[in-house]
Amino acid sequence: MKISHIEHIGIAVESIEKALPYFENVLGLKCYNIEGVAGQKVKTASLKCGEVKLELLEPTSPDSTIAKYLEKKGEGMHHLAFCIEDGVSEALAQADAAGIRLIDKAPRKGAESLNIAFLHPKSTVGILTELCEH
Ligand code: ZN
């Protein structure tokens, strides 16, 4: 697969509203988009930090994977997302062939209409890894 850059860093938060003042007022980053991703039962806030985006993830339901993550580990870094130049489907096939455990067998729609797919942290040195393409 061909990675062009880190597309974003996902950060799990209890509340976007409560987390934003830190990112905006202390770090001086600007939130430019807040949206719900119904399929994943989360609300996301996007902040630009140079070429990289920070993606705050707030659960919208107790059975959201983010809610479960917060329960287990608390707030903090959740995943790392790479921008794949030659397509997520192809990258998934390559990861699968390399014996990497896939969370998604096929790309699905994430925040900002990106095509996304996750690799399991058990296969990726503990980092929940998202592959995405615009
Ligand atoms: Zn993400």
Backbone and ligand atoms as CSV (ligand in chain L), in Angstrom:
chain,resi,resn,atom,element,x,y,z
A,1,MET,N,N,0.843,-1.202,0.000
A,1,MET,CA,C,0.000,0.000,0.000
A,1,MET,C,C,0.873,1.245,0.000
A,2,LYS,N,N,0.313,2.315,-0.484
A,2,LYS,CA,C,1.070,3.560,-0.557
A,2,LYS,C,C,0.419,4.614,0.352
A,3,ILE,N,N,1.136,4.946,1.447
A,3,ILE,CA,C,0.627,5.924,2.402
A,3,ILE,C,C,1.202,7.292,2.070
A,4,SER,N,N,0.336,8.295,1.933
A,4,SER,CA,C,0.829,9.639,1.624
A,4,SER,C,C,1.106,10.444,2.891
A,5,HIS,N,N,0.281,10.267,3.904
A,5,HIS,CA,C,0.475,11.017,5.152
A,5,HIS,C,C,-0.447,10.486,6.241
A,6,ILE,N,N,-0.256,10.993,7.445
A,6,ILE,CA,C,-1.201,10.679,8.520
A,6,ILE,C,C,-2.406,11.585,8.299
A,7,GLU,N,N,-3.548,10.976,8.058
A,7,GLU,CA,C,-4.752,11.758,7.765
A,7,GLU,C,C,-5.288,12.385,9.045
A,8,HIS,N,N,-5.389,11.579,10.087
A,8,HIS,CA,C,-5.806,12.137,11.371
A,8,HIS,C,C,-5.422,11.237,12.533
A,9,ILE,N,N,-5.540,11.821,13.720
A,9,ILE,CA,C,-5.351,11.084,14.959
A,9,ILE,C,C,-6.698,11.113,15.668
A,10,GLY,N,N,-7.215,9.954,16.005
A,10,GLY,CA,C,-8.510,9.856,16.666
A,10,GLY,C,C,-8.334,9.898,18.180
A,11,ILE,N,N,-9.134,10.726,18.835
A,11,ILE,CA,C,-9.042,10.895,20.275
A,11,ILE,C,C,-10.426,10.684,20.887
A,12,ALA,N,N,-10.521,9.743,21.801
A,12,ALA,CA,C,-11.806,9.448,22.439
A,12,ALA,C,C,-12.054,10.447,23.571
A,13,VAL,N,N,-13.228,11.058,23.570
A,13,VAL,CA,C,-13.583,12.016,24.626
A,13,VAL,C,C,-14.992,11.713,25.158
A,14,GLU,N,N,-15.206,12.072,26.407
A,14,GLU,CA,C,-16.536,11.896,27.002
A,14,GLU,C,C,-17.509,12.903,26.375
A,15,SER,N,N,-17.004,14.105,26.140
A,15,SER,CA,C,-17.856,15.174,25.624
A,15,SER,C,C,-17.032,16.114,24.748
A,16,ILE,N,N,-17.447,16.273,23.500
A,16,ILE,CA,C,-16.759,17.189,22.592
A,16,ILE,C,C,-16.853,18.608,23.137
A,17,GLU,N,N,-18.017,18.950,23.634
A,17,GLU,CA,C,-18.233,20.301,24.167
A,17,GLU,C,C,-17.242,20.619,25.285
A,18,LYS,N,N,-17.007,19.632,26.153
A,18,LYS,CA,C,-16.090,19.863,27.274
A,18,LYS,C,C,-14.621,19.786,26.844
A,19,ALA,N,N,-14.350,19.028,25.785
A,19,ALA,CA,C,-12.955,18.855,25.339
A,19,ALA,C,C,-12.483,20.016,24.467
A,20,LEU,N,N,-13.405,20.616,23.717
A,20,LEU,CA,C,-13.008,21.638,22.739
A,20,LEU,C,C,-12.264,22.848,23.312
A,21,PRO,N,N,-12.655,23.375,24.470
A,21,PRO,CA,C,-11.922,24.547,24.982
A,21,PRO,C,C,-10.427,24.294,25.137
A,22,TYR,N,N,-10.041,23.079,25.511
A,22,TYR,CA,C,-8.608,22.771,25.607
A,22,TYR,C,C,-7.952,22.896,24.233
A,23,PHE,N,N,-8.533,22.227,23.235
A,23,PHE,CA,C,-7.927,22.218,21.903
A,23,PHE,C,C,-7.960,23.606,21.248
A,24,GLU,N,N,-9.064,24.336,21.454
A,24,GLU,CA,C,-9.212,25.638,20.793
A,24,GLU,C,C,-8.550,26.773,21.565
A,25,ASN,N,N,-8.782,26.836,22.854
A,25,ASN,CA,C,-8.302,27.994,23.616
A,25,ASN,C,C,-6.870,27.836,24.101
A,26,VAL,N,N,-6.485,26.614,24.447
A,26,VAL,CA,C,-5.124,26.404,24.945
A,26,VAL,C,C,-4.180,26.111,23.783
A,27,LEU,N,N,-4.536,25.140,22.931
A,27,LEU,CA,C,-3.648,24.775,21.817
A,27,LEU,C,C,-3.827,25.699,20.613
A,28,GLY,N,N,-4.937,26.423,20.575
A,28,GLY,CA,C,-5.154,27.368,19.474
A,28,GLY,C,C,-5.527,26.714,18.152
A,29,LEU,N,N,-6.076,25.500,18.205
A,29,LEU,CA,C,-6.514,24.819,16.981
A,29,LEU,C,C,-7.971,25.202,16.711
A,30,LYS,N,N,-8.370,25.089,15.446
A,30,LYS,CA,C,-9.725,25.493,15.093
A,30,LYS,C,C,-10.567,24.278,14.715
A,31,CYS,N,N,-11.709,24.148,15.382
A,31,CYS,CA,C,-12.659,23.101,15.008
A,31,CYS,C,C,-13.443,23.608,13.802
A,32,TYR,N,N,-13.418,22.843,12.707
A,32,TYR,CA,C,-14.101,23.310,11.498
A,32,TYR,C,C,-15.289,22.443,11.101
A,33,ASN,N,N,-15.480,21.354,11.828
A,33,ASN,CA,C,-16.610,20.491,11.477
A,33,ASN,C,C,-17.009,19.602,12.659
A,34,ILE,N,N,-18.311,19.542,12.922
A,34,ILE,CA,C,-18.835,18.580,13.904
A,34,ILE,C,C,-19.945,17.822,13.197
A,35,GLU,N,N,-19.880,16.512,13.244
A,35,GLU,CA,C,-20.926,15.726,12.584
A,35,GLU,C,C,-21.133,14.403,13.281
A,36,GLY,N,N,-22.319,13.841,13.092
A,36,GLY,CA,C,-22.622,12.526,13.625
A,36,GLY,C,C,-22.296,11.482,12.583
A,37,VAL,N,N,-21.731,10.355,13.018
A,37,VAL,CA,C,-21.534,9.217,12.119
A,37,VAL,C,C,-22.408,8.100,12.673
A,38,ALA,N,N,-23.627,8.019,12.118
A,38,ALA,CA,C,-24.654,7.141,12.686
A,38,ALA,C,C,-24.191,5.684,12.755
A,39,GLY,N,N,-23.539,5.217,11.694
A,39,GLY,CA,C,-23.105,3.825,11.630
A,39,GLY,C,C,-22.182,3.439,12.771
A,40,GLN,N,N,-21.428,4.414,13.269
A,40,GLN,CA,C,-20.476,4.109,14.346
A,40,GLN,C,C,-20.935,4.620,15.701
A,41,LYS,N,N,-22.134,5.196,15.723
A,41,LYS,CA,C,-22.706,5.728,16.967
A,41,LYS,C,C,-21.747,6.679,17.671
A,42,VAL,N,N,-21.206,7.596,16.885
A,42,VAL,CA,C,-20.332,8.625,17.441
A,42,VAL,C,C,-20.650,9.983,16.822
A,43,LYS,N,N,-20.218,10.997,17.550
A,43,LYS,CA,C,-20.199,12.355,17.025
A,43,LYS,C,C,-18.719,12.695,16.908
A,44,THR,N,N,-18.323,13.339,15.813
A,44,THR,CA,C,-16.910,13.676,15.651
A,44,THR,C,C,-16.731,15.184,15.509
A,45,ALA,N,N,-15.622,15.669,16.017
A,45,ALA,CA,C,-15.231,17.065,15.810
A,45,ALA,C,C,-13.872,17.026,15.134
A,46,SER,N,N,-13.714,17.805,14.065
A,46,SER,CA,C,-12.454,17.836,13.324
A,46,SER,C,C,-11.737,19.145,13.562
A,47,LEU,N,N,-10.445,19.034,13.880
A,47,LEU,CA,C,-9.607,20.216,14.066
A,47,LEU,C,C,-8.384,20.068,13.180
A,48,LYS,N,N,-7.991,21.162,12.559
A,48,LYS,CA,C,-6.833,21.137,11.688
A,48,LYS,C,C,-5.584,21.465,12.497
A,49,CYS,N,N,-4.543,20.661,12.297
A,49,CYS,CA,C,-3.263,20.911,12.959
A,49,CYS,C,C,-2.200,20.731,11.884
A,50,GLY,N,N,-1.890,21.786,11.150
A,50,GLY,CA,C,-1.018,21.662,9.992
A,50,GLY,C,C,-1.683,20.773,8.963
A,51,GLU,N,N,-0.942,19.759,8.495
A,51,GLU,CA,C,-1.472,18.840,7.487
A,51,GLU,C,C,-2.301,17.730,8.124
A,52,VAL,N,N,-2.181,17.612,9.430
A,52,VAL,CA,C,-2.842,16.507,10.133
A,52,VAL,C,C,-4.112,17.018,10.797
A,53,LYS,N,N,-5.062,16.151,10.896
A,53,LYS,CA,C,-6.340,16.498,11.514
A,53,LYS,C,C,-6.423,15.767,12.854
A,54,LEU,N,N,-7.030,16.407,13.820
A,54,LEU,CA,C,-7.373,15.693,15.048
A,54,LEU,C,C,-8.860,15.407,14.964
A,55,GLU,N,N,-9.237,14.198,15.310
A,55,GLU,CA,C,-10.636,13.795,15.248
A,55,GLU,C,C,-11.081,13.414,16.660
A,56,LEU,N,N,-11.893,14.268,17.265
A,56,LEU,CA,C,-12.425,13.944,18.586
A,56,LEU,C,C,-13.660,13.069,18.391
A,57,LEU,N,N,-13.752,12.017,19.179
A,57,LEU,CA,C,-14.851,11.057,19.048
A,57,LEU,C,C,-15.626,10.974,20.351
A,58,GLU,N,N,-16.891,11.316,20.268
A,58,GLU,CA,C,-17.768,11.233,21.447
A,58,GLU,C,C,-18.854,10.200,21.166
A,59,PRO,N,N,-19.069,9.251,22.091
A,59,PRO,CA,C,-20.103,8.245,21.836
A,59,PRO,C,C,-21.505,8.861,21.881
A,60,THR,N,N,-22.397,8.379,21.031
A,60,THR,CA,C,-23.781,8.867,21.062
A,60,THR,C,C,-24.716,7.789,21.590
A,61,SER,N,N,-24.126,6.640,21.951
A,61,SER,CA,C,-24.933,5.548,22.497
A,61,SER,C,C,-24.038,4.703,23.407
A,62,PRO,N,N,-24.633,4.130,24.471
A,62,PRO,CA,C,-23.812,3.327,25.391
A,62,PRO,C,C,-23.206,2.093,24.727
A,63,ASP,N,N,-23.771,1.644,23.595
A,63,ASP,CA,C,-23.193,0.457,22.945
A,63,ASP,C,C,-22.249,0.832,21.795
A,64,SER,N,N,-21.881,2.096,21.740
A,64,SER,CA,C,-20.874,2.528,20.763
A,64,SER,C,C,-19.511,1.967,21.178
A,65,THR,N,N,-18.671,1.628,20.208
A,65,THR,CA,C,-17.340,1.105,20.553
A,65,THR,C,C,-16.545,2.158,21.331
A,66,ILE,N,N,-16.813,3.442,21.075
A,66,ILE,CA,C,-16.113,4.513,21.795
A,66,ILE,C,C,-16.564,4.539,23.265
A,67,ALA,N,N,-17.837,4.285,23.506
A,67,ALA,CA,C,-18.323,4.229,24.893
A,67,ALA,C,C,-17.615,3.109,25.643
A,68,LYS,N,N,-17.462,1.973,24.974
A,68,LYS,CA,C,-16.788,0.828,25.600
A,68,LYS,C,C,-15.311,1.133,25.838
A,69,TYR,N,N,-14.718,1.824,24.897
A,69,TYR,CA,C,-13.305,2.203,25.032
A,69,TYR,C,C,-13.122,3.136,26.225
A,70,LEU,N,N,-13.993,4.136,26.352
A,70,LEU,CA,C,-13.900,5.100,27.457
A,70,LEU,C,C,-14.063,4.404,28.802
A,71,GLU,N,N,-14.975,3.448,28.829
A,71,GLU,CA,C,-15.228,2.695,30.053
A,71,GLU,C,C,-13.969,1.942,30.494
A,72,LYS,N,N,-13.287,1.354,29.513
A,72,LYS,CA,C,-12.114,0.535,29.798
A,72,LYS,C,C,-10.857,1.358,30.025
A,73,LYS,N,N,-10.637,2.342,29.173
A,73,LYS,CA,C,-9.343,3.045,29.179
A,73,LYS,C,C,-9.418,4.527,29.503
A,74,GLY,N,N,-10.619,5.093,29.497
A,74,GLY,CA,C,-10.743,6.524,29.737
A,74,GLY,C,C,-10.419,7.325,28.490
A,75,GLU,N,N,-10.443,8.625,28.623
A,75,GLU,CA,C,-10.207,9.492,27.478
A,75,GLU,C,C,-8.754,9.382,27.013
A,76,GLY,N,N,-8.543,9.642,25.733
A,76,GLY,CA,C,-7.172,9.646,25.233
A,76,GLY,C,C,-7.087,9.222,23.781
A,77,MET,N,N,-5.847,8.989,23.342
A,77,MET,CA,C,-5.617,8.608,21.956
A,77,MET,C,C,-6.296,7.293,21.651
A,78,HIS,N,N,-7.006,7.266,20.544
A,78,HIS,CA,C,-7.788,6.086,20.204
A,78,HIS,C,C,-7.283,5.377,18.956
A,79,HIS,N,N,-7.019,6.116,17.899
A,79,HIS,CA,C,-6.504,5.474,16.689
A,79,HIS,C,C,-5.680,6.425,15.834
A,80,LEU,N,N,-4.942,5.813,14.916
A,80,LEU,CA,C,-4.095,6.538,13.982
A,80,LEU,C,C,-4.615,6.215,12.582
A,81,ALA,N,N,-4.849,7.260,11.788
A,81,ALA,CA,C,-5.417,7.041,10.456
A,81,ALA,C,C,-4.437,7.476,9.367
A,82,PHE,N,N,-4.164,6.553,8.472
A,82,PHE,CA,C,-3.268,6.824,7.351
A,82,PHE,C,C,-4.070,7.075,6.078
A,83,CYS,N,N,-3.630,8.039,5.290
A,83,CYS,CA,C,-4.248,8.287,3.992
A,83,CYS,C,C,-3.578,7.372,2.966
A,84,ILE,N,N,-4.385,6.549,2.338
A,84,ILE,CA,C,-3.874,5.563,1.386
A,84,ILE,C,C,-4.077,6.074,-0.037
A,85,GLU,N,N,-2.989,6.237,-0.749
A,85,GLU,CA,C,-3.074,6.801,-2.106
A,85,GLU,C,C,-3.664,5.829,-3.122
A,86,ASP,N,N,-3.347,4.545,-2.951
A,86,ASP,CA,C,-3.788,3.590,-3.977
A,86,ASP,C,C,-5.052,2.828,-3.576
A,87,GLY,N,N,-5.812,3.372,-2.641
A,87,GLY,CA,C,-7.133,2.801,-2.361
A,87,GLY,C,C,-7.188,1.894,-1.147
A,88,VAL,N,N,-8.260,2.038,-0.378
A,88,VAL,CA,C,-8.416,1.261,0.854
A,88,VAL,C,C,-8.695,-0.217,0.559
A,89,SER,N,N,-9.472,-0.497,-0.476
A,89,SER,CA,C,-9.789,-1.903,-0.794
A,89,SER,C,C,-8.522,-2.696,-1.058
A,90,GLU,N,N,-7.651,-2.095,-1.874
A,90,GLU,CA,C,-6.386,-2.727,-2.227
A,90,GLU,C,C,-5.507,-2.902,-0.977
A,91,ALA,N,N,-5.465,-1.866,-0.149
A,91,ALA,CA,C,-4.651,-1.915,1.067
A,91,ALA,C,C,-5.160,-2.998,2.020
A,92,LEU,N,N,-6.479,-3.135,2.096
A,92,LEU,CA,C,-7.069,-4.173,2.952
A,92,LEU,C,C,-6.673,-5.565,2.458
A,93,ALA,N,N,-6.726,-5.739,1.145
A,93,ALA,CA,C,-6.371,-7.035,0.556
A,93,ALA,C,C,-4.916,-7.367,0.869
A,94,GLN,N,N,-4.056,-6.358,0.785
A,94,GLN,CA,C,-2.634,-6.570,1.076
A,94,GLN,C,C,-2.414,-6.905,2.545
A,95,ALA,N,N,-3.103,-6.177,3.425
A,95,ALA,CA,C,-2.972,-6.431,4.865
A,95,ALA,C,C,-3.470,-7.836,5.189
A,96,ASP,N,N,-4.581,-8.209,4.577
A,96,ASP,CA,C,-5.156,-9.537,4.781
A,96,ASP,C,C,-4.167,-10.617,4.345
A,97,ALA,N,N,-3.577,-10.402,3.170
A,97,ALA,CA,C,-2.604,-11.369,2.646
A,97,ALA,C,C,-1.381,-11.469,3.560
A,98,ALA,N,N,-1.061,-10.380,4.259
A,98,ALA,CA,C,0.090,-10.377,5.166
A,98,ALA,C,C,-0.261,-10.945,6.535
A,99,GLY,N,N,-1.502,-11.411,6.679
A,99,GLY,CA,C,-1.909,-12.053,7.923
A,99,GLY,C,C,-2.368,-11.089,9.007
A,100,ILE,N,N,-2.621,-9.837,8.632
A,100,ILE,CA,C,-3.105,-8.836,9.584
A,100,ILE,C,C,-4.598,-9.068,9.840
A,101,ARG,N,N,-4.961,-8.976,11.129
A,101,ARG,CA,C,-6.377,-9.145,11.470
A,101,ARG,C,C,-7.150,-7.884,11.076
A,102,LEU,N,N,-8.208,-8.060,10.292
A,102,LEU,CA,C,-8.996,-6.926,9.817
A,102,LEU,C,C,-10.237,-6.750,10.692
A,103,ILE,N,N,-10.557,-5.525,11.030
A,103,ILE,CA,C,-11.834,-5.251,11.692
A,103,ILE,C,C,-12.904,-5.095,10.616
A,104,ASP,N,N,-12.547,-4.418,9.538
A,104,ASP,CA,C,-13.458,-4.251,8.399
A,104,ASP,C,C,-12.931,-5.044,7.207
A,105,LYS,N,N,-13.788,-5.865,6.650
A,105,LYS,CA,C,-13.386,-6.664,5.481
A,105,LYS,C,C,-13.477,-5.828,4.212
A,106,ALA,N,N,-14.271,-4.759,4.278
A,106,ALA,CA,C,-14.432,-3.869,3.125
A,106,ALA,C,C,-14.548,-2.442,3.634
A,107,PRO,N,N,-14.176,-1.446,2.805
A,107,PRO,CA,C,-14.269,-0.049,3.228
A,107,PRO,C,C,-15.710,0.368,3.524
A,108,ARG,N,N,-15.862,1.274,4.481
A,108,ARG,CA,C,-17.176,1.858,4.760
A,108,ARG,C,C,-17.006,3.362,4.895
A,109,LYS,N,N,-18.123,4.066,5.067
A,109,LYS,CA,C,-18.086,5.533,5.124
A,109,LYS,C,C,-17.824,6.013,6.547
A,110,GLY,N,N,-16.824,6.886,6.689
A,110,GLY,CA,C,-16.539,7.490,7.976
A,110,GLY,C,C,-16.886,8.975,7.961
A,111,ALA,N,N,-16.379,9.698,8.957
A,111,ALA,CA,C,-16.615,11.139,9.024
A,111,ALA,C,C,-16.050,11.807,7.779
A,112,GLU,N,N,-16.640,12.919,7.380
A,112,GLU,CA,C,-16.232,13.691,6.209
A,112,GLU,C,C,-16.249,12.853,4.929
A,113,SER,N,N,-17.133,11.839,4.915
A,113,SER,CA,C,-17.328,10.988,3.732
A,113,SER,C,C,-16.074,10.266,3.251
A,114,LEU,N,N,-15.141,10.048,4.163
A,114,LEU,CA,C,-13.959,9.275,3.783
A,114,LEU,C,C,-14.329,7.802,3.678
A,115,ASN,N,N,-13.660,7.089,2.793
A,115,ASN,CA,C,-13.757,5.634,2.803
A,115,ASN,C,C,-12.758,5.138,3.826
A,116,ILE,N,N,-13.227,4.353,4.791
A,116,ILE,CA,C,-12.346,3.936,5.871
A,116,ILE,C,C,-12.439,2.435,6.146
A,117,ALA,N,N,-11.400,1.906,6.775
A,117,ALA,CA,C,-11.407,0.520,7.246
A,117,ALA,C,C,-10.375,0.428,8.364
A,118,PHE,N,N,-10.679,-0.401,9.348
A,118,PHE,CA,C,-9.788,-0.526,10.499
A,118,PHE,C,C,-9.048,-1.863,10.526
A,119,LEU,N,N,-7.796,-1.791,10.992
A,119,LEU,CA,C,-7.000,-2.988,11.246
A,119,LEU,C,C,-6.981,-3.208,12.752
A,120,HIS,N,N,-6.990,-4.460,13.168
A,120,HIS,CA,C,-7.068,-4.770,14.598
A,120,HIS,C,C,-5.740,-4.508,15.311
A,121,PRO,N,N,-5.808,-3.831,16.484
A,121,PRO,CA,C,-4.560,-3.491,17.195
A,121,PRO,C,C,-3.738,-4.711,17.620
A,122,LYS,N,N,-4.368,-5.875,17.713
A,122,LYS,CA,C,-3.622,-7.092,18.063
A,122,LYS,C,C,-2.588,-7.425,16.986
A,123,SER,N,N,-2.837,-6.961,15.752
A,123,SER,CA,C,-1.926,-7.240,14.633
A,123,SER,C,C,-1.049,-6.049,14.290
A,124,THR,N,N,-1.261,-4.905,14.954
A,124,THR,CA,C,-0.585,-3.679,14.512
A,124,THR,C,C,0.147,-3.006,15.681
A,125,VAL,N,N,0.933,-3.774,16.382
A,125,VAL,CA,C,1.699,-3.339,17.557
A,125,VAL,C,C,0.898,-2.446,18.501
A,126,GLY,N,N,-0.363,-2.836,18.696
A,126,GLY,CA,C,-1.170,-2.167,19.706
A,126,GLY,C,C,-1.833,-0.874,19.277
A,127,ILE,N,N,-1.638,-0.490,18.008
A,127,ILE,CA,C,-2.224,0.766,17.536
A,127,ILE,C,C,-3.438,0.466,16.664
A,128,LEU,N,N,-4.605,0.838,17.145
A,128,LEU,CA,C,-5.788,0.707,16.299
A,128,LEU,C,C,-5.534,1.575,15.070
A,129,THR,N,N,-5.519,0.933,13.900
A,129,THR,CA,C,-5.079,1.602,12.678
A,129,THR,C,C,-6.225,1.741,11.690
A,130,GLU,N,N,-6.416,2.959,11.230
A,130,GLU,CA,C,-7.452,3.228,10.243
A,130,GLU,C,C,-6.798,3.538,8.908
A,131,LEU,N,N,-7.301,2.919,7.881
A,131,LEU,CA,C,-6.857,3.230,6.515
A,131,LEU,C,C,-7.957,4.080,5.913
A,132,CYS,N,N,-7.610,5.178,5.255
A,132,CYS,CA,C,-8.680,5.959,4.646
A,132,CYS,C,C,-8.257,6.585,3.335
A,133,GLU,N,N,-9.266,6.927,2.558
A,133,GLU,CA,C,-9.043,7.610,1.274
A,133,GLU,C,C,-10.163,8.619,1.076
A,134,HIS,N,N,-9.845,9.683,0.367
A,134,HIS,CA,C,-10.829,10.743,0.126
A,134,HIS,C,C,-11.724,10.386,-1.063
L,1,ZN,ZN,ZN,-10.709,8.097,12.359
